[in-house]
Amino acid sequence: MMRIFLFALTNIAVLALASIIFHLFGFDARLAMQGVQFGPLLVMGALIGFIGSFISLAMSKWMAKMSMGVRVIEQPTNDRDVWLVETVRHHAQQAGIGMPEVGIFDSPEPNAFATGASRNKALVAVSSGLLDRMTRDEASAVVGHEVTHVSNGDMVTMALLQGVLNTFVFALSRVIAALIDRDNRRGGGYFVVVIVSQIALGFFATLIAMWFSRRREFRADAGGAQLAGRERMIGALQSLSRAHTEALPKQLAAFGIAGGEGMGLRKLLMSHPPIEERIAALRALP
C-alpha cells in the first residue's frame, strides 16, 4: 500500500507541477481566452485515464483466462501440476505475498505471465510448452520471475503509470488543438487537431511505458535469480533465446517472460529488453 500511496502522491505532484508551469508561462491565460481551463481539463483527463486503466487492471485476470484459455489448477491431478503449484507456493512464501492462482495454457512455445489487481490476488500462468521444453530448474526460475512481478506490484504500478500518461495525452491534445485552431474551437479543424495530437502524444506515451516495462524486466530477472538461483535464471533465458516464442496478447505482453529482438525504434517499442542484455545484467549481479 505504501508503494501505491507514494506513486499516487508523485502523480498528483506531477499534475500540480504541470499546472504551475502553464501558469508561469501564461498558457492558462491564453487558453482561458479560448474558453479552455487547463485545471478542469487535467481533472477530466485524469478521470478518463485512470478509470480506464483500473477497469483494465480489475478485469486482467478474467481477460487473461479467457484470451489465453488458462486452466486454473484447483486440484492437482498429476505430478506436473503438483510440482508447479508447490513451486509457486514456495516462491510466493519467499517473496512474502499471498498464494496466487496457478494456471497452465496450451501453447507449444515456452512462455509465462503474471497478472492481477493486487499482490495477494494474482494469477501466475505458464505454457504447456514451457513445462515440456524446459528443465524444472529453468521452469522454477521462470516462475520466480513471474512471482517477482507480483511481489513488486508491477501490475498496479503499470496501471498507475498508464493513467498518468492517458491524462496528459487527453489534456495536452486538447490544449494543442485550442492553441492552433483559435478561431474555430468547435469546428471540424479542432477535432482533427485533437485526433492527430492524441496519436502523436500517444506514441511518445508508449515509448515511456515501454521504457518502464523494460526496467521492470531486469528487476524481475534479479528476483527470479534470488528465488531460484542465478544460473537457473540464466539457463531459463538461454532456453528462451533458442525458442521462437509466440507473443502474448497485447494486454499481457508486458507481464510475460519472453523477450524479443529489435534495433533502433523497434527496440524502443519493446516491452522486454533483448535476452542477451538480460543475461549480461544477471552475470553482473554481485
C-alpha positions, 0 to 999 in steps of 0.5 A: 500500500505504501508503494501505491500511496507514494506513486499516487502522491508523485502523480498528483505532484506531477499534475500540480507541477504541470499546472504551475508551469502553464501558469508561469508561462501564461498558457492558462491565460491564453487558453482561458481566452479560448474558453479552455481551463487547463485545471478542469481539463487535467481533472477530466483527463485524469478521470478518463485515464485512470478509470480506464486503466483500473477497469483494465487492471480489475478485469486482467485476470478474467481477460487473461483466462479467457484470451489465453484459455488458462486452466486454473489448477484447483486440484492437482491431478498429476505430478506436473501440476503438483510440482508447479503449484508447490513451486509457486507456493514456495516462491510466493512464501519467499517473496512474502505475498499471498498464494496466487492462482496457478494456471497452465495454457496450451501453447507449444512455445515456452512462455509465462505471465503474471497478472492481477489487481493486487499482490495477494490476488494474482494469477501466475500462468505458464505454457504447456510448452514451457513445462515440456521444453524446459528443465524444472530448474529453468521452469522454477526460475521462470516462475520466480520471475513471474512471482517477482512481478507480483511481489513488486506490484508491477501490475498496479504500478503499470496501471498507475503509470498508464493513467498518468500518461492517458491524462496528459495525452487527453489534456495536452491534445486538447490544449494543442488543438485550442492553441492552433485552431483559435478561431474555430474551437468547435469546428471540424479543424479542432477535432482533427487537431485533437485526433492527430495530437492524441496519436502523436502524444500517444506514441511518445506515451508508449515509448515511456511505458515501454521504457518502464516495462523494460526496467521492470524486466531486469528487476524481475530477472534479479528476483527470479535469480534470488528465488531460484538461483542465478544460473537457473535464471540464466539457463531459463533465458538461454532456453528462451533465446533458442525458442521462437516464442509466440507473443502474448496478447497485447494486454499481457505482453508486458507481464510475460517472460519472453523477450524479443529482438529489435534495433533502433525504434523497434527496440524502443517499442519493446516491452522486454529488453533483448535476452542477451542484455538480460543475461549480461545484467544477471552475470553482473549481479554481485 
